[in-house]
Amino acid sequence: MNDPRLRKAILLAGQNRHDLAADELRAVLAAEPDHAFAHAWLGVQLAELGRRDEAVREVERAAGLAPDDAVVWWAQGLALAKLGRLPAALVAAQRAVRLDPFQEDHHGLAAAILLQQKRWQEALHAAEEALRLDPEHVQALNVRALALVKLGRGGEARSTMEAALRADPEDAQTHAAQGWTLLHHGDARGAIVHFQEALRRDADLEAARAGLVEALKARNRVYRAVLRAGLWMDRFTAGRQALILVGAFVAYRVALSASEGLPVVQNVTIALWLTLVVLSWGARPLFNFLLLAHPLGRRALRFEERWPAVWFGLTVGAALVGVGAWAGFGTPFGKLGALAFGLLALPVAIVAMMPGGWRRAAAAIVAAALLLGVLATFASWWIEIASWQTQVAQGLASADAKPAAVDAAAGRFFAVLQACGFSTWLGLVLAATARR
């Protein structure tokens, strides 16, 4: 740490000037190629810059040079966590803890990774280990507060956040954590204040940006109820979330079968189920779409949140046009259009729910394929009907004998609609189990 360039790199990294920090670290390595910490810290800067392969290469080189250096393993865990490779990051952080169990930063990093993995109790334990060594460790206080919220211990969470703000009222992460704590307790307006303060101090802080988006939408009562349900679901592991989803669908099918012969009960069951589906899957992209009209919301939404929201909004709009055509003019094609685009909105909503990478790309491809399938089969069906009606008008066919081609085209159309429902359930389970 005596090299002034290394000290400068650490200072630049603390100012979020990661490209300049990386340049200083490369200068250190040019003079001393086997400097393990310089390799490790360069890996962290490259991870911040999104240069995945280079970052991994640097932290692995550092670990090879100094396999018994706890700080090197801590830096490797930090870099891998920033890259989203949480299992490998946790292994590195835990190795740092074993090599130096008296360093609070190592416990704090392990706690933060466990929190991202939704292992709330373990995250709480790791955070408390860090706080045992340093009662004012800000990262550990933040993790402890969020873990307590997830475990339903709101009173302890609030007192922990108060301690974190006292320890470092200037820390962006602390304000973001306070925002999420308030959001869990239904205080959207208070959460907005803390998220804005966090972004003022660190404009690139994703936890604050995402929290601000959710808080802005939570000012609406309907979305507030949806958010509370989502935050409640978030307390469970990915596997349990998938089981809850499957169990809900099985319960719906059982209720539907049990009410056979009771049309009123069946209609109420279906209505409740559809309401649950729409609010569960469509609320986020729908309210993101509405948030585009809000100046602050428009700036807070990322591009990968905006385009699914616009897609979803257009799909829902097309469904509403169909409803209007059916209600206003009595055209059956309006009813079918409303049904088709209403069902298409569900796989589009899955695109918005899916984490980035190949899963979102695959969900977008499936949704686009289903859209093309609906349009193609609907057009084919319409053409077959028009052809039949022309033949009837010319006396070449009977109006009482519908051609097999019309039924076949209708069958293809409804098969695509069934595929919309199946792909939605498959995508929902995949989205729930995609957490690392």
Order of alpha helices (4+ residues) and beta strands (2+ residues): alpha-alpha-alpha-alpha-alpha-alpha-alpha-alpha-alpha-alpha-alpha-alpha-alpha-alpha-alpha-alpha-alpha-alpha-alpha-alpha-alpha-alpha
